[in-house]
Amino acid sequence: MTEVLRVDAGELSADELIDALNDGQRILVDVEVAGGSHEIVLRYDGETYHCDTPTNLHRHAEESEMRSCLDQMGYAAAE
């Protein structure tokens, strides 16, 4: 079974999130949006990085694309 890591948005750096994904962990990120709490699921299937949000599924073929998404969406800690 895949190990699950639960974090708050901005708790870990993009490097830490990517490392966990590459190690096979599924990451649940708690985010605040429009006054409500939502859960985002980050995962990597060995070929594609996925960001599952309540309204959308983002897919990224390259690690650099995923890293950019983590930064732009505020899931990773600001550097």
C-alpha positions, 0 to 999 in steps of 0.5 A, a space after each residue: 500500500 502507498 504511504 500517505 503523507 498529510 501536510 498543510 500548504 506551505 509546510 514543505 519545500 518543493 524539493 521535499 514534496 518532489 522527493 516524497 512523490 519520487 519515493 512513492 508517497 501520496 501527499 494530502 495537502 490541506 489548503 484554505 480556499 475561499 474561507 474553506 478547507 480543501 484537500 489536494 492529492 499529489 501523486 506520481 505514478 512513475 511517469 506522470 505527476 498528478 495534482 487532484 483538486 476538488 475541481 480539476 486534475 492537473 497532470 505534469 509529464 516533467 518534474 520541472 512542470 510539477 515543481 512550477 505547479 507546487 510553487 504557483 498554487 502555493 502548495 510548497 513553502 515559499 523560498 
